[in-house]
Amino acid sequence: MKWESTQLSSGLALAPDLAAQCIFDEKRTAAFLRGTSSAIEAARARFPGETIEVVYAGTGPFAPFVVPLLPRGGVRFTLIDVDARSLRILRALLERLGLRDHAEIVHADATEYRHPTSIHVVVSETMQRSLAVEPFVAIARNLRAQLAPSGIFVPERVTVDVALVDPDRERARWRGVDVATAYVRLARIVDTTVKLDPVIVSIPPTRIPQWLALLTEIDVFADERLRSYDSGLTVPEILWPLSPARANDVIEFRYEEGAHPRIAWSVIPSDSRSG
């Protein structure tokens, strides 16, 4: 049986089978699990004597970043997903593990969900590389606003840079060769901790032909980070229509929200550039 993903006004919510496959991205799963655990402990220190409210948005069928943490005392977990099929599987999983009473499961769109109290820790990994397709940005905007002062959002920060990439090194990476990366970062297009404004990039001359690429990096929490090639989320996205990069091209990059979130770009014609 093929399960269809759910199209939302803010992006695509993955079907349960696709969401479940993300657990096999081992470094990503480990980094988010360790980061979530550390964030909860940090919240205990920041909010002594309080029951720690943890909201996990976009759990999929396994909620892998909190299920191992559910037995912790002094924490109230709320697990949210917009896909009722995923939640049926998740309920059955928690029942089987004897953990059903350790979390509240909520069927809701996390871009619109309102929590009844201030939240101490939000966890959401509803993203693909370059923050395309899935509604992470919309979820983050909604739930960050509901954090208690000094509350923690996991991941703390996601950035996307546009960079020049050496084609030979990238091809070697694809063949499994362990080569040092040598990216020339030109500009930061996305930083989820600040307002997402359009960015103008001028392509510099290069000694050899270069590809233009988007580089996604994730600061999960504290020392937990995902850098290029650590995860499927952080494999450079080559911008094939713009590669090889053309010296002196001026390109506007902008993050577009809505049903199909993505980083869009347009080359500014030379006759319309100011100056």
C-alpha positions in Angstrom: 0.0 0.0 0.0 1.3 3.4 -1.0 0.6 6.2 1.6 0.2 9.7 0.2 1.7 12.7 1.9 -0.6 15.5 3.0 -0.4 18.9 1.3 -0.9 21.7 3.7 -1.1 25.5 3.0 2.4 25.7 4.7 4.2 22.8 3.1 4.1 19.0 2.7 3.5 16.7 5.7 5.2 13.4 4.9 3.3 10.2 4.8 4.0 7.8 7.7 6.3 5.5 5.7 8.4 8.4 4.4 8.6 10.0 7.9 9.6 6.6 9.4 12.5 6.3 6.9 14.1 9.4 8.4 15.1 7.4 11.5 17.8 5.6 9.3 19.7 8.9 8.9 21.7 7.8 11.8 23.8 11.0 12.5 20.7 13.1 12.3 18.7 10.9 14.6 21.5 10.7 17.2 22.2 14.4 17.1 18.5 15.3 17.6 18.0 12.7 20.3 21.1 13.9 22.2 20.3 17.5 21.6 16.7 17.0 22.9 18.0 15.3 26.0 20.4 18.1 26.7 17.8 20.7 26.0 15.5 19.2 28.6 18.2 19.1 31.2 19.1 22.7 30.4 15.4 23.6 30.8 15.4 22.0 34.2 18.2 24.3 35.2 16.6 27.4 33.8 13.1 26.6 35.3 13.9 25.1 38.7 10.8 23.6 40.4 8.6 23.7 37.3 7.3 20.8 35.4 9.1 21.0 32.0 6.7 21.3 29.1 8.1 19.7 26.0 6.2 19.9 22.7 7.4 17.7 19.8 5.9 18.9 16.5 5.8 16.5 13.6 6.5 13.2 15.3 5.9 10.9 12.5 4.9 7.3 13.5 7.9 6.8 15.9 8.7 10.2 17.6 12.3 9.1 17.8 13.7 12.1 19.5 11.6 11.7 22.7 10.4 8.1 23.0 13.6 7.1 24.8 13.2 10.1 27.1 9.6 9.6 28.1 10.2 7.9 31.4 11.9 11.0 32.8 10.1 12.5 35.7 9.1 16.1 36.0 8.5 16.5 32.3 5.2 16.7 30.4 5.4 15.6 26.8 3.0 16.7 24.1 3.4 14.9 20.8 1.8 16.5 17.7 1.3 15.4 14.1 -1.1 16.4 11.4 -1.3 12.8 10.0 -3.8 10.6 11.9 -2.2 7.5 10.5 1.2 8.3 12.1 -0.5 9.0 15.4 -2.3 5.6 15.3 1.1 3.9 14.9 2.6 6.1 17.6 -0.2 5.3 20.1 0.3 1.6 19.4 4.1 1.9 19.9 3.7 3.6 23.2 1.2 1.1 24.4 3.5 -1.7 23.5 6.4 -0.1 25.4 4.2 0.7 28.4 4.7 4.4 27.9 1.2 5.5 26.8 0.6 7.5 30.0 3.9 9.4 29.7 2.7 11.7 26.8 -0.3 13.4 25.4 -0.8 12.8 21.7 -2.5 15.6 19.7 -3.8 15.4 16.2 -3.1 19.0 14.9 -1.4 21.2 12.4 1.7 22.4 14.2 1.7 25.7 12.2 -1.6 26.6 14.0 -1.5 24.6 17.3 -1.9 26.6 20.5 -0.5 25.1 23.6 -2.4 25.7 26.8 0.6 26.9 28.8 4.1 28.4 28.0 6.4 25.8 26.5 9.9 25.2 27.9 11.3 23.0 25.0 10.0 22.7 21.4 11.4 20.0 19.2 10.7 19.9 15.4 12.6 18.3 12.6 10.0 18.9 9.8 12.6 19.8 7.2 14.5 18.8 4.1 17.8 20.2 2.9 17.6 23.9 2.0 14.4 24.0 4.1 12.4 23.1 1.1 9.1 21.2 0.8 8.2 20.7 4.5 6.7 23.4 6.8 9.6 23.8 9.3 9.7 27.6 9.0 6.0 28.0 9.6 6.1 25.6 12.5 9.0 27.4 14.1 7.4 30.8 13.8 4.2 29.5 15.5 5.9 27.6 18.3 8.8 29.9 19.0 6.2 32.6 19.9 4.8 30.2 22.5 8.1 29.5 24.3 8.6 30.7 27.8 11.2 33.4 28.2 14.6 31.5 28.0 12.7 28.5 26.5 14.6 26.3 24.0 13.8 25.5 20.4 15.4 22.3 19.0 17.1 22.9 16.5 18.4 26.2 17.8 19.4 27.4 14.4 19.3 26.3 10.7 21.3 28.2 8.1 21.5 27.9 4.4 24.5 29.5 2.6 25.1 29.9 -1.1 28.6 28.9 -2.0 31.0 28.0 -4.8 31.8 24.3 -5.0 34.7 22.5 -6.6 33.0 20.0 -9.1 35.9 17.5 -8.9 35.7 17.4 -5.1 31.9 17.0 -5.1 32.1 14.2 -7.7 34.7 12.4 -5.5 32.4 12.8 -2.5 29.6 11.2 -4.5 31.9 8.2 -5.2 32.5 7.8 -1.5 36.0 9.3 -1.5 36.8 11.1 1.8 38.1 14.5 0.5 38.3 17.8 2.3 35.6 20.3 1.5 36.7 23.6 0.1 33.5 25.7 -0.2 33.7 29.4 -0.9 30.7 30.8 0.9 29.3 33.9 -0.8 26.3 34.8 1.4 23.8 33.5 4.0 20.4 33.1 2.5 18.6 31.7 5.5 19.1 32.0 9.2 16.1 30.8 11.2 17.0 33.0 14.1 16.4 36.2 12.1 14.0 37.7 9.6 14.2 36.0 6.2 14.9 38.9 3.7 16.0 38.6 0.1 19.7 38.5 -0.5 21.6 39.8 -3.5 24.8 37.8 -4.5 27.4 38.8 -7.0 29.4 35.9 -8.4 33.2 36.6 -8.3 35.6 35.4 -10.9 37.2 32.0 -10.3 40.4 30.3 -11.4 38.6 27.1 -12.5 34.9 26.5 -13.2 32.8 26.2 -10.0 29.3 25.0 -9.3 26.9 27.1 -7.3 25.3 25.3 -4.3 23.2 25.7 -1.2 24.8 24.5 2.0 22.5 23.6 4.9 23.9 23.4 8.4 22.0 22.7 11.7 22.9 23.7 15.2 20.7 21.2 17.1 21.6 22.2 20.7 24.8 22.9 22.6 27.6 20.9 20.9 25.2 18.8 18.7 25.7 20.1 15.1 25.2 18.7 11.6 27.6 20.0 9.0 28.0 19.2 5.3 27.5 15.5 4.5 26.8 14.6 8.1 23.2 13.9 7.1 20.8 13.8 4.2 19.7 17.2 5.3 23.1 18.7 4.9 24.3 17.3 1.6 25.0 20.3 -0.7 22.2 21.1 -3.2 23.8 21.9 -6.5 21.9 24.7 -8.4 22.2 23.1 -11.8 20.6 26.0 -13.8 23.2 28.3 -12.3 26.2 25.9 -12.7 28.9 26.4 -13.7 28.8 29.8 -12.0 29.2 32.7 -14.3 31.5 35.5 -13.1 29.7 38.8 -12.5 26.2 37.4 -12.5 24.1 39.1 -9.9 21.4 36.8 -8.4 18.6 37.5 -5.9 17.9 34.7 -3.5 14.7 34.6 -1.4 12.9 32.2 0.8 9.4 31.6 -0.3 6.8 30.2 2.1 3.4 28.8 1.3 2.3 25.4 0.1 5.7 24.8 -1.6 8.4 26.4 0.6 11.7 26.7 -1.0 14.7 29.0 -1.8 13.9 30.7 -5.1 16.3 32.7 -7.2 16.4 35.0 -10.2 19.3 36.5 -12.2 19.2 40.3 -12.3 19.7 41.5 -15.9 22.7 43.7 -16.3 20.7 46.6 -17.7 18.5 46.7 -14.6 21.2 46.8 -12.0 21.6 50.1 -10.1 24.8 52.0 -10.5 
